[in-house]
Amino acid sequence: MRKENTLTKAVIYCRVSSQKQKTEGDGLASQETRCREYASYKDYQVVNVFRDDISGSSASRPGMIDMLNFLKKNRTQGCIVLIDDISRLARGLEAHLQLRTAISNAGGKLESPSIEFGEDSDSILVENLLASVSQHQRQKNREQTVNRMRSRVMNGYWVFYPPLGYRYERVAGHGKLLVRNEPYATIIADALEGYASGRFETITEVKRFLEAQPAWPKDVKGEVHVERVAEMFDRSVYAAHITVEDWGLNLIPAKHEPLVSLGTWKRVQERRNETARVPARKDLHEDFPLRGFVCCASCGNPMTACWSKGRSARYAYYLCDTPKCPVSRKSIRKEKIEGDFEVLLRTLKPSEGLFHLAFEIFRDLWDAKLASFDTQSVSVENDIRLIERKVDQLLERIVDATSDSVVVAYEKKIKELQMQKAVLKDKIAHCGKPLQSFGETYRTAFDFLANPCKLWESPRLEDRRAVLKLVFSERLSYMRGEGYQTAQISMPFKMLGGSNMSKEQMVRVVGVEPTLLSEPDFESGASTNSTTPACEALTVRRLYE
């Protein structure tokens, strides 16, 4: 037997196609074992092993680059490169030829227990044929995989990595199905619904909302990038509809549970395409929730706010920073201006009678809406048939069109009609199926209308700014030394009649059951007392007068 230092040096190259095959399979170890067995048979000394977990269609791989560098450093000694099979070197003819040349130029010689590499014409022909077959297998596998994935998408199943807010779970009759992944699912639903409804005016406000959620993933600086928010808005999968443009699939109804309705998602897209809005102020901070909303009564410009450093402590102030204003730079203590605001907010608590009556009216409207779903379904189905006829007409026009710009315009219109059709189908699918009960749906709204101070006491800046938008129709005006001027409140509080309303505006009904109702039960949507229809009609009429 020859001594070890006289044995021919050899290196082993192993490759699998993905990181998953590396962690979940045993392909790399099996290839190495087979190559070591071959090396032992040929009396080769294995001096190094190089591994890759990347597709064989590319010649540029980390493990391959390391091996070529190793061969160049040991060129004078010569080295055998062992591979388990020709497909492990490459899965494409071009990549195979590049690597064969690179290994030869680096001083290596390729060998395998599965094939004999030679330099004669017949050996080269067989080698190239095997490399071509390997390429064909890779391309065929990809085609079959894509076709099966596309078919599964057409059946309503997500086939890619689960988006944030979902996770895969095996469900009987479905296989792997997306299910809600909390708390991300609820956060995403709040963000989409908030932007669709206007609670968040800009994407920047959504970004701040996400950054305020402890569970939401952030970068090393604790920030959420606007690009990530835009990507979240683009995903129709959150509305249980799948779009894969590369496969020509648009808004395919999905089997998994939606986080928001398709109508809400469509409204998000419409708002994103609207005229750009004024960006959210960068100087908004939890310390000064009224900054930018309270105006100086002397000049009409929004007040700013700041901290002032005293001898032993820091003090917070609001002030008008407008030049030539009579009260310019004359500060108002934060405790004073925010305390006066809370007093103003408490005066807007609606009268008890009209509040409970509004609850009863909304409940009647809810019941009437549920009762009319059958009629609405028929109407929606007619609208769908009308849209389908329009699409057919546009397709006929595309066939006859000779201008590329006309074809593009028709395709854009067809896409819009398909979106409308998908929204209408979504409505039919959920007709008569409210996602929540009446009490659950209106609880937050009625709790807020009953006492807006509760939301103002929230530590979150988004909640406090929401109070300003929902309660007041215009900015508040504040006079230094006097307080807030007459506030323009929003329509709901005007209709419900805050305690600052004159008693003459309240409805007085004589000779019928009392207007004041018992406390409504938000859990069941019921009340232990009610008014007569005549009383309700009279009250509603007087409200709108």
Secondary structure, 3 states (H helix, E strand, C coil): CCCHHHCEEEEEEEEECCHHHHHHCCHHHHHHHHHHHHHHHCCEEEEEEEEEECCCCCCCCHHHHHHHHHHHHCCCCCEEEECCCHHHHCCCHHHHHHHHHHHHHCCEEEECCCCCCCCCHHHHHHHHHHHHHHHHHHHHHHHHHHHHHHHHHHCCCCCCCCCCCEEEEEECCCEEEEEECCCHHHHHHHHHHHHHHCCCCCHHHHHHHHHCCCCCCCCCCCCCCHHHHHHHHHCHHHHCEEEEHHHCEEEEECCCCCCCCHHHHHHHHHHHHCCCCCCCCCCCCCCCCCCCCEEECCCCCECEEEEEECCCCEEEEEEECCCCCCCECCCEEHHHHHHHHHHHHHCCCECHHHHHHHHHHHHHHHHHHHHCHHHHHHHHHHHHHHHHHHHHHHHHHHHHCCCHHHHHHHHHHHHHHHHHHHHHHHHHHCCCCCCCCHHHHHHHHHHHHHCCHHHHCCCCHHHHHHHHHHHECCCEEEECCCEECCCCECHHHHHHCECCCCHHHCCCCCCCCCCCCCCCECCCCECCCCCCHHHHHHHHHHHHC
